[in-house]
Amino acid sequence: MSDLTDAVRARLIGAGAPPTAAHVAAALRAEERVLGDTEVLSLADEVRADLVGAGPLEPLLRDPGVTDVLVNGPDEVWVDAGGGLRLTPVRFADESAVRRLAQRLAAVAGRRLDDTAPYADARLPGGVRLHAVLPPIAPGGTTLSLRLPRRRAFTLDELVSAGAVPPAGAALIGGLVAARVAFLVTGGTGSGKTTILSSLLSLADPGERLILVEDSAELRPAHPHVVGLEARPPNVEGAGGVTLHDLVRQALRMRPDRLVVGEVRGREVVDLLAALNTGHEGVCLS
C-alpha cells in the first residue's frame, strides 16, 4: 500500500489539508480507490505519523516499556525496553525516508539539520530527546537516537524491592535527604543516576520548594512543589542559547529550598559551591 500512501500524502500536502480520517477518505476517493472503514483509519494513522509524527517509529514510541529507539540507517531500528537492545522488524523505505524524518523532527524542535549542519541535538514536544547525524558524517546512513522520558519516578522502596538499592543503603541515603545534606550522585552512562536522584527527591518534605536545573528535563520526582528549568542551545543564527551556568544563577534567585542540578559538567559548579558556602542546604547534584 506504499504507493497509495505516497499518493494520499502528496494530495494532502498539495491541498494543505491535515491528515484527518475525513481528508484521507477524500484523497482516496480522488485516487478512485475503494477501501473499508478499517483500512481508511489505518491509512489515516500511517499518513498522520508520516506527516506530523515519527513515521514508522510511531508504534515504538507509543510502547510504554520502550526507553530508547535507535535508527542506524533505513534497515536497522533498535529498541531498549529495559532488557537491553534488540533489533526490530521496523524498516524505512530508503535512506531518503530516514533523512526526511530526521530533518522534520529537528525542525519541530527548532533545530537545523542539513549538509551545512549535519548533526542536531534537541528535545521534542512531549519530552523525547532527539539526536540525529546525517551522511557523510554517518557513512552508514542517517542515524537517529531517541530517548523517551520516564513515565514516572520509582520510589526508593521499589528500588529496594527490585534489588537496585540494598536496604541498608536505602536507609543511609534516605537519611541524607531528611538531614538536608548536600550530596552528589555519580556513575557511568545508564547506571541509574537519574532514577536514584528522582526517587530521593520524592522523599523531600512536601513543604519544600524544589528547583530543578537540567540540560534535558529527565527528573520526575513525585513531589508537590517542583519548578523545572531546562537549558537551551543556540538557534541556527547562533543566538538565544541558555546554559546550565545561566540557569543555576537564576535558580538561586527563585527561593529554592533545594537546588537540584541534573548533570554538573561545567562552570555552573562555581555557582553551586558559592551557594553551599553561603548557607544553601540540601543541594543535589548528579
C-alpha positions in Angstrom: 0.0 0.0 0.0 3.1 2.3 0.0 2.2 3.7 -3.5 -1.3 4.5 -2.3 0.1 6.1 0.9 2.5 8.2 -1.2 -0.3 9.3 -3.4 -2.6 10.3 -0.5 0.3 12.1 1.2 1.0 14.1 -2.0 -2.6 15.1 -2.3 -2.8 16.2 1.4 0.4 18.2 1.1 -0.8 19.8 -2.1 -4.1 20.8 -0.6 -2.6 21.9 2.7 -5.0 19.6 4.5 -4.4 17.9 7.9 -4.2 14.1 7.7 -7.6 13.5 9.3 -9.7 10.5 8.5 -12.1 12.7 6.5 -9.3 14.3 4.4 -7.7 10.9 3.9 -11.0 9.4 2.7 -11.4 12.4 0.3 -7.9 11.8 -1.1 -8.7 8.1 -1.5 -11.9 9.0 -3.5 -9.8 11.2 -5.7 -7.5 8.2 -6.3 -10.6 6.2 -7.2 -9.7 3.5 -4.6 -12.4 1.8 -2.6 -11.4 0.7 0.9 -13.3 -0.3 4.1 -13.6 1.9 7.2 -10.8 0.0 9.0 -8.4 0.4 6.1 -9.2 4.1 5.8 -8.5 4.6 9.5 -5.3 2.6 9.3 -4.1 4.6 6.3 -5.0 7.9 8.1 -2.8 6.8 11.1 0.0 5.9 8.7 -0.2 9.2 6.8 -0.5 11.2 10.0 2.5 9.6 11.5 4.5 10.3 8.4 3.5 13.9 8.1 3.3 15.1 11.8 4.5 12.1 13.8 7.5 9.8 13.8 6.7 7.8 10.8 7.3 4.0 11.2 8.8 4.7 14.6 5.5 5.9 16.0 4.3 2.5 17.4 7.7 2.1 19.1 7.4 5.5 20.8 3.9 4.7 22.0 5.1 1.5 23.7 5.2 2.3 27.5 8.1 -0.1 28.0 10.5 1.5 25.5 13.1 3.9 26.8 15.3 4.2 23.6 14.8 4.0 19.9 17.9 3.9 17.7 18.0 4.1 13.9 21.2 3.1 12.1 20.1 3.8 8.5 16.9 2.5 6.8 17.4 -1.2 7.6 18.3 -1.1 11.3 15.9 0.0 14.0 16.8 -1.0 17.6 14.9 -0.5 20.8 15.6 -0.9 24.5 12.7 -1.8 26.6 14.6 -2.5 29.8 16.2 -5.8 28.8 18.9 -4.5 26.5 19.0 -3.5 22.9 17.0 -5.7 20.4 16.6 -5.4 16.6 13.0 -4.7 15.5 11.4 -5.6 12.2 10.7 -1.9 11.5 12.2 -0.7 8.2 12.2 2.6 6.2 11.6 2.6 2.5 15.1 4.1 1.8 17.7 6.4 3.1 15.8 9.5 1.9 12.9 8.5 4.2 15.1 8.4 7.2 16.7 11.7 6.3 13.3 13.4 5.8 12.1 12.1 9.2 15.3 13.3 10.9 15.0 16.8 9.3 11.3 17.1 10.2 11.8 16.2 13.8 14.7 18.6 14.1 12.6 21.3 12.6 9.8 20.7 15.1 12.4 21.3 17.8 13.6 24.4 16.1 16.9 22.9 15.0 18.6 23.0 11.6 19.7 19.7 10.1 21.2 19.7 6.6 24.5 19.4 4.8 25.9 22.5 6.5 24.7 21.4 9.9 24.9 17.6 9.7 24.0 16.9 13.3 21.4 18.1 15.8 20.6 17.6 19.5 17.2 18.7 20.6 14.2 18.0 22.9 10.9 17.3 21.1 7.5 18.3 22.3 6.5 15.7 24.9 10.0 15.4 26.2 11.6 12.9 23.8 15.3 13.6 23.4 16.5 13.6 19.8 20.0 13.3 18.4 20.5 13.0 14.6 23.5 12.7 12.3 23.5 12.9 8.5 25.8 11.3 6.0 28.7 11.6 5.2 29.4 12.2 8.9 27.4 8.9 9.4 28.6 6.8 6.4 26.1 4.0 7.0 23.1 6.3 6.6 21.2 8.9 8.7 21.4 7.9 12.4 18.7 8.8 14.9 18.8 8.4 18.7 15.5 8.9 20.5 15.4 8.7 24.3 11.9 8.7 25.8 11.2 10.5 29.1 10.4 8.4 32.1 6.7 7.9 32.6 7.1 8.1 36.4 9.6 8.1 39.2 10.3 4.9 41.1 10.0 5.1 44.9 13.0 4.2 47.0 11.0 1.2 48.3 10.5 0.0 44.7 14.2 0.2 44.0 14.9 -1.8 47.1 12.4 -4.5 46.1 13.9 -4.7 42.7 17.4 -5.2 44.1 18.7 -1.9 42.7 19.5 -0.5 46.2 20.4 -2.5 49.3 18.1 -1.9 52.3 21.0 -0.5 54.4 21.9 1.8 51.5 18.3 3.0 51.2 18.3 3.9 54.9 21.5 5.8 54.6 20.6 7.9 51.5 17.1 8.5 52.9 18.7 9.9 56.0 20.8 12.2 53.9 17.7 13.7 52.3 16.0 14.0 55.7 19.0 15.8 57.1 19.2 18.2 54.1 22.8 17.3 53.5 24.2 18.2 50.1 25.0 15.1 48.0 26.3 14.0 44.6 25.0 11.0 42.7 27.7 9.8 40.3 28.1 6.9 37.9 28.5 5.8 34.3 26.0 6.4 31.5 22.9 4.3 32.0 23.9 3.3 35.6 20.7 4.8 37.1 21.8 8.2 38.3 18.6 10.0 37.2 16.4 7.2 38.6 18.1 7.3 42.0 18.0 11.1 42.2 14.3 11.2 41.3 13.5 8.7 44.0 15.4 10.6 46.6 13.8 13.9 45.7 10.4 12.3 46.1 11.4 11.9 49.8 11.9 15.6 50.3 9.5 17.3 52.7 6.3 18.3 50.8 6.6 21.8 52.2 9.9 22.3 50.4 10.3 24.1 47.0 12.5 22.1 44.6 14.2 23.9 41.7 15.4 21.5 39.0 18.1 22.7 36.6 18.8 20.3 33.7 20.3 20.1 30.3 17.4 18.0 29.2 14.4 17.5 31.5 14.5 14.0 32.8 14.0 14.2 36.6 10.4 13.5 37.5 10.2 13.4 41.3 6.8 12.6 43.0 6.7 15.9 44.9 4.0 18.6 45.1 6.3 21.7 44.6 8.7 21.3 41.7 9.9 24.0 39.3 11.9 22.8 36.3 14.4 24.9 34.3 15.9 23.5 31.1 19.0 24.6 29.2 18.6 25.6 25.5 21.2 25.5 22.7 21.7 28.5 20.4 19.4 28.7 17.4 20.5 28.5 13.8 21.8 32.1 13.9 23.9 31.2 17.0 21.8 33.3 19.4 19.4 32.5 22.2 21.5 29.8 24.0 20.8 29.3 27.7 23.4 27.3 29.6 23.3 25.4 32.9 25.5 28.1 34.4 22.9 30.7 33.5 20.1 28.6 35.0 21.9 27.9 38.2 22.3 31.6 38.8 18.6 32.2 38.1 17.6 29.3 40.3 19.4 30.8 43.3 17.1 33.8 43.0 14.0 31.7 43.0 13.9 30.9 46.7 14.9 27.3 46.4 14.6 25.0 49.5 16.5 22.5 47.4 18.6 23.3 44.3 18.9 20.3 42.0 21.3 20.2 39.0 20.7 17.2 36.8 24.2 17.0 35.3 27.1 19.0 36.6 29.9 19.2 34.0 30.9 22.9 33.6 31.4 26.2 35.2 28.0 26.0 36.9 29.9 24.2 39.7 31.4 27.5 40.7 28.0 29.0 41.5 27.0 25.8 43.3 30.0 25.9 45.5 29.3 29.6 46.3 25.7 28.7 47.2 26.9 26.0 49.6 29.3 28.4 51.2 26.5 31.0 51.8 24.2 28.6 53.6 22.1 26.8 50.9 21.3 23.3 52.3 20.1 20.2 50.5 21.8 20.9 47.2 21.5 17.7 45.0 23.8 17.0 42.0 24.4 14.2 39.5 
